[in-house]
Amino acid sequence: MKNIEVKPATGKLGILIVGNGAVATTFMTGVLMARKGLAKPIGSMTQYDKIRVGKGVDKRYLKYGDIVSLTNLDDIVFGCWDVYPQNAYQAAVYAAVLKKEDIDPVRDELEQIVPMKAAFDKDYAKRLDGSNVKEAKNRWQMVEMLREDIRQFKQEKQVERIVILWAASTEIYVPIDEKVHYSLEALEQAMQADDRQNVAPSMCYAYAALKEGCPFIMGAPNTTVDIPAMWQLAEQTQMPICGKDFKTGQTLVKSGFAPIIGTRCLGLAGWFSTNILGNRDGLVLDEPENFRTKEVSKLSTLETILKSGDQPELYNDYYHKVRINYYPPRNDNKESWDNIDIFGWMNYPMQIKINFLCRDSILAAPVCLDLCLLMDLAARAGRFGIQRFLSFFLKSPMHDYTQGEEAINHLYQQHTMLKNAIREMGGYKADEEID
C-alpha cells in the first residue's frame, strides 16, 4: 500500500463546458437522465470498468469508485459558454443527436443552463457566426472576463470545485512559436499586447481556468495547453491539465488495431483514413486551416505505434493519409472508412477494410464524463501539470516534446497507464508493466 493523500469528493462539482453544441448537450443530457434512472451511462470507464487490485489470494476486481473517491453524478452542476445564446435544451434539440423523448424528461434542468458569452475570435472559426460573444479590447481582457465568469458561477451555484472542459470547435492551426509559447511571461505579454496570431481564444480559457484553480481539459486538437508556457502555469497553480482531442471513432479504432499489426509482425504499406460528418464540427473542419489542426492530431497516432526505427523492414516509409469530408445529410452520424494495405510472408500483399458507422457525440459524451471526474480526482490527489495517465481518452496525448519525449498512443499501454494511476491514487501498488 502507498500513502497518497487524496481529498474526498465532498460537495458539488461544477463542470463548465466551452461550447454548447452536440457533444456538450449530449453529455449534459445523458448525465441528467442517468441520475434520474432514465438512461445508462454506457461507454463510461468510470461507471463500468473494473481494475484488478492485489495479486494471488488478495486479488479483487473493483470499479474505479470503489478504489478512489469519485464525484457522484448527483453532485455535478453544469454551466457553459457558447457563441449562440440558446439554452442547453434548445441546443440539444437543434443538435438532433438525441430523440426529443430522450431530452424532454430533463427539459427543465437543461433550460436553466444558459450559455455565458463566449470569448471568441471569428478568425479562428470562420464558419461560426454567433452573437453571444464577449466584447473584449484584447486577449488580456478576455482572460479577465472569463475569470470573473468562473468566480460568479462558483458563487451562484455553490460548487466546491470546478473542472473546465473544451468541447467547442477546432480552431485554426497555431504553430508553436518559441518566442511566445515557451515561457509564461512571454505568453502573458502577448495577451496584454493583443497578439491575436499567437494567442488563440482557447488559450484565454485555459489561462483563466488555471488561474482560478480549475483543472483544464482540451477536447479539441488545438495547441492551447500543449505549450511550455501553460505547463509552467499549471505548475505554478498546482493544477492538472490534459489534452488533446477526444478519442472517439476512427482514431480509437486505429490505436487499438495498429497494435494487432505490430504484435503479429506484419508489414504496413499504407493506411488511408477518411470520414464523412455533417454536424457543426464537420462544418468548421471544412475550412482548410481548421482541418490542418485536426490532421496533425490524427496523423500522430500511427507513427508512434508502428515505428520504422523499431522494425525498419516492416514499417519503413509507409503511406498514411487522413481526410474529413463535410456531408450535411449525415449530421452527427459520422462514417469512417479505413483502407489498410499490409504485407506478410514472402512480402505477399493483403488488405484490411474497416467501415465504422458511429455517432460522434454518443462516443464523446462518456469520454467527457470520464475526463471530468478523473481530472477532479487528479486535482484532489495533488497531481498537477500534464496528466499522461489520461492518454487513453485522447487522440494526441500531451507530452514534453522539448525533452524529446514521445506520446504513448498504443491503446493497451494507455489502459495500463490509466489503471496504474488509479491504483496508486487508491493506495495500491502500480503493478502492471508497460511493454
N, C-alpha and C positions, 0 to 999 in steps of 0.2 A: 504493500500500500504506500502511496505517496501523499505527502501533505501539501496539497494545493488548495489555498483558501478561495472558495467560490461563494460570493454573496448570494443569498437566496433570492428567488424571483418573486419578491413581495410587491404588492401594489400593482398599479396599472402600467402597461407598456404602450406607449404611443408609437404608432408606425406612420410616419409621414412619407408619402409617396410623391415623387416628382413625376407627374403625368397622371391623367385620369382617363386613360383610354382603355383599350381592350384588355390588356394584361392586368392593369390595376383594378378595374372593375370586376373582372372575373375572380381575381384574388380576394378582393373585399367581400364580394357576394358569397363566395364559397365558404369563407371563414364564418360569416354571419349565419349562413344556412347550417353549417356543421354544428355550431354551438346551440342551435335550436333543435338539433337532432333530425334535420330535414335533408341533410346531404352528408356524404362521407368525404373526408379529405384524402382521397386516393391519389397516390403518387408522392405523398409527403413522407420523406425518410424519418423526420422527427416524430411522426404519428404512427408509423408502421414498422420501420426497420428495427431489427434486433441485433445486438452486438454481443459477442461472447466475452465474458469476463471470467478470469481464472482458468485453470487447467486441471486436467485429471478429475479427481472426485469433487473438486471445488468449482468445476466448470458450470456456468449458467449462461443462458441467452436472455438478455434484458432489453427492453425498449429504452430509447435514449432518456426519456423522462424518469425512468427508474434508476438510471445511473447518475444523472446530473439534474439539477433544478432548472426546469424549463418553464417559461411563461405559459400559463393555461390559456386556451383560446378565449375563454370568458373574460380574460383580463386585458384583451387587446382593444385599443381605441385608435380609429383611423382618422387621418387627415390627408390633404393633398394640395398640390399646386397644379395648375394647368392653364394653357393659353385660351382654352374655351371655358365659358362660365357655367356650363351645365353641371348640375349636381350629379352625384355618383349613380343615382337611379336613372336619370335621363341618359347619362353617358353609357351605362350598361345596356340599356335598350337600344341605343343608337349603334353600339358596337356589334350587336346581333351575334354574339358568341353563344350566349345562353338563351334558352327559351324564356318567354315572358313569365310562364308559370313557375320557373325556377328563380325568378328575380322578385316577383310580387310579394312573396311571404316576408321579405325583409325590406320592402319598399320604404317604410317609414324611417328605418335606420340609414338607408342609402341616401334618402333625400336630405338628411341632416349633414351629409358630407359634401360641403360646398367648397370648391377649389379656391384657394388663395390665388392672388395674381402671380403669374409666373415671371421669373427672371428669364427673359427671352431675347434672342437676337435673331432676326429673320435670316441673316446671312448664314446662320448655322443650320437652318432647316427651311429652305426656300419654299417647300411645298406646303408649309403650315401657315395659316393666316388667321390667327385668333385675336380677339380683342381684350382678353383678360390678362393684360400684361403690365408689369411694373414700369413706371416711367423714371428711370434712373439716369443721372447725368454721366455716370461712369461705372466701371466694374466694381469699384470700391463701395459705391453707394448701393449697388445691387447686393453686395455681401451684407451690408448693414441692415438693409430691408429684410433680407432672409433671416438674419439673426433675430430680428425683432419678431418675425412670424413664429419662429421656433419658441421663443420665450412666451409669447402670448398663448400659443397652443398648449404649452406645458401648464400654464397657469389656469387657463379656462377649462381644460379637460381634466385637471388634477391628476396628471400622469406622473409616475415615479421616474420613468426612464423613457428615452426616445431613441428609435433607430430610424435612419433616413435611407430610403430606397429609391434609386433612379430606375423608373420603369417608363421613361419617356422615349422619344425618338432618338435615333442615332444622329449625332452631329456630324458635320463635315470633318474630314481628317485634319487633325492638328499635329504636324510633325514636332518632335521634341527638339526644342531649342535650348542648348546647354546654358546660354546666357540668361535665359528667363526661367527655365524649368528645373535647373539643378540646385537652386538654393531658395529657401523660404523667403529670405529678404528680397531677392530679385523678383520673385513672384508677387510679393506684396507691392513692390514698387511698380510693377507692370499693371497691377489692378488700379493703383492710385493714378497712374498715368493714362488709364483707359486704353491699354494695349489690346484692342479687340481681335487682333490677328493671333496672338499667342495665349490669350486668356478666354477660354470658352465659357459660356454661361454655366455649364455643368461644374466647372472649377469653382465658381462662386457658391454653388450649393454645397460642394464638398468642404470648402474652406469654412463656410458658415456652420455646417454641421459639426465639424471637429472643434471649432472654437466654442461651440455651445455644449460640448461634452456628449456628442451623439455619434455612435458608430455610423459609418457611411458605406453603402453598397452600390457599386456601379454595375447596373444590369444591362448596359449597352457597351459596345466596343470603344467608347470614347476614351481619349487619352487621360482625361480628368485626374484620377488619383494615381495613375501609373507613371508618376514623375517623382524624382528625389525630393523636390520641394514639399510635396504632400506627405512623403514618408517622414520628413523632418517635422512637419506639423503634427502628424499622428503620434510621433514620439514625444513631442513637446506637450501635447494634451493628454497623452497616455490613452489614446483611443484606437480601436481596431478599424481597419479599412479592408475592403476586398473588392475584387473585380477580375476580369471584365467580361461582360456579356453572358446572359443566361444561356446555359447549355441545355437545349430542349429537344430539337428534332434531328436534323441531319448530322450535326457535329456530335451529338450524343451517340448516334449510330457509328460514326467514324471512330470516335475514341474507344468504342467497345469492339468494333470489328477489326480495326487495324492490328490490335494485338493478336488476333487469330492468325493473320498472315505472318506476323513476325515470329510468333511462338512455333508455328508449323514450318518455319524456314522456307516459305515460298517467296518467289521474287515478285517485284512490283514494277510494271512498265508504265502505268499511268492510272490516275484516279480523276474522273471527271464528275463534278457535282453541280447540279442545277436545281433551282427551286422556282415555283410559282406561288405568289402570295398577293392577296388583294386588299388587306386591311391598311390602316393608316401607316403602319410600319413599312409595308410594301410601297406605298406612295412616296414616302420620304426616301427610301432606298433606291427609288427610280432615278434619283438625282445622282449623277456620277460621283460628285465629291463626297456624298454621304455613303454611297456604296463602297468607296475606297476604304473607309473606316471599317466597315463590316468585312470586306475582303481580307484585310490584314489579319483580323481576328480569326476568320475561318480557315485561312491557309496555314496558320501556325500550328494547328493540331497535329497534322500528319507528320510534319517534318521532325517533330520531337519524339515520335513513336518509332517510325521506321527510318533509322539514321544510316546514311551512306557510310559514315565513319565506322560504325559498328559492324556492318555487313556490306562492304562495297560491291561484292558480286551480286547481291540481291536487290540493293536499294540505291544504286548509283544512278543519278540523273533521271529519275522517273518524272513523268509529267503530271502536274497537279493543277487543276483549274476549278474555280468556283464561280457560279453565276446565280444571281437572283433576278427574277423577272416579275414585274408588276402586272397582275392579271386580276382586275376588279371583280369579275364574277365569282372568284373563289373565296373572297373576303378573308376570314381568319383561318379557313381550312387550307393550310399550306400543303403543297405536294412537293416532295423532293425525289429526284432520281440520282442514283449513283451508278456510274459505269466504271468497273474496276478491271483493268487488264493485268492479269498476273501470269507468271510462268513457273513451270515446275520441272520435274525430272527431264533431264536432257534438253532443257530450255524450251519445252513444248508450251505454247501459249494456251491460256484458259481465260474465261471471263466470268465475272460475278455481276449481277444486276440487282439493285435494291430500289424498290419503289415504296416510299413511306408516305401514306396519306394521313397526315396528322392534323391536330387542331392546336395551333400555335399557343394560344392563351391557356388552353386546358393543360398543356405541358408546362407552361411557365408559372402558373399560379402556385402549385406546390413548391416549386423552386423558390419563389418569393417568400413563402411561409417559412421554409427551412432556413434560408439565409437570414431572415429577420430574427428568428428565435435563436439561431446559433451565434449570430453576431452579438446579440444581447447577452448570451451566455459568456462569450469571449470577454466582453467588457466587464462582466461581473467577476470573471476569473482573473482579471488584471492583465489580460493579453492586449497588446497594442501593436500598431504597425500592420504590415501585410499578413493576412490570415491565410497561409498556404493550405491549411487543412480543409479549406472550403473550395479547393480547386475542383472537386468533384462536380460542383454545380455550375462551373464557368467554362466558356469556350476558350478564352485566352487568359489563363490564370496569371496573376501578377507575380513577378519575381524580380530580384535585383540584377538587372541586366548590366548595371555599371560594374559589377564584380564578376561578370561572366557566368552568372547563374542561368540555368536553363529551366524553363517551366516544365512541370510534370503534367502531361496530357493523357497518359495511359490510364484508362478508366479504373482498372483494378488496383493500380498503385495509388490512385487518388482515393479510392474507397478505403484502402489500408491506412492512409494518412488521416482520413476522417475518423475512422474507428479508434485509432491510437490516441488522437486528441481527446475524443470523448472519454476514453478510458482514463487518461491522465487527469482530466478535469473532474472525473468522478472518484478519484483516489485509487485507481487501479493501475497496474503496470501496463505500459505500452509494449505489448509482447508480440507484435507482428512485424516481420522484416519487409522492407520494400525491395524486391528483387528486380 
